[in-house]
Amino acid sequence: MFILGVLIAIASAAAFAALGLVTLFGGFRSTQEQIIPGFVPDRTGGAERLLTLGAVWIPVIVVTIFGVYAGYRIIEMVIQAMA
């Protein structure tokens, strides 16, 4: 039973970390393919560009940090349980 719990914990840690990294990848793609090209025809000012990028990147960074940190903590818990 213990081994099954360890395997489930490792899989969930990988899922959390992958979710965080996929969110980061999606943020890069949306910035390059949608947000920045959208600035050109709209002729947006500097403040609007900064606020738009902040509105996109602050949540992306927060989700990435929490996902990777949750994965790290789960692996840390597994290592302590095995010791």
N, C-alpha and C positions, 0 to 999 in steps of 0.2 A: 504494500500500500504506500509505503514511504517513497519508493522509487517512482510510482505513478504520480504522486504529488510533486516530486522533483521535476519530472518530465513536463507536467502541466505548467508548473511555475516557469520553467525555461521557455516553453512555447509562448506563454503570456508575456514574458519579458521581451522576447523577440518581436511579438506583435506590437507592444507599446513603442519600442524603439523604431520599428519600421513605420508605424503611423506617424511618429514625429518626423522622421526623415522624408517620408513621402509628402508630408505637409510642406516641408522646406522646398522640396523639388517643385511642388505645385505653385508655391509662391514665386519661385524664379521664373517658371514658365509663364504664369499670368502676367508678371511684370514685363517680361520681354515681348510677349506676343499680343497683349491686349492693352495694358495700361500705358506704357511708353508710346506705342504707336497712336494711341488715342489722344495724346497731348498735342500732336502736330495739327490736326484739322481744327481742334477746338481753340488753339492759341491760348492755352492756359498760362496764368502767371506763376511766378516762383512759389508764392505761398500756397496756392492751390495744388501745385505739384507736390510740394512737401507734405501737405496734409493728406493728400491721396495716398502717397507712398507710405506715410506713417500709419494710415488707417488699414493698409494691407499688411505691412510688415510687422507691426507690433503684435497682432494676434498670431501671425505665422511663427514669430520667434517664441512667443509664450507657449504655444502648443508644441513646438519642437523641443523646447527645454523640458516641459513637463513629461512628454512622451519618453525622451531619452533618460531622464532622471528616474522615472517610474521603472523603466526596464533595468536600470542600474541597481535600484533599491531591491527589486525582486531577486536579481542575481545575488546580491549581497546577502539577502535573507536565506537563500538556498545554501550558499556557502557556509553561513553560520549554523544552519540546521544540520549540515552534514559533518561539522567538526565535533 
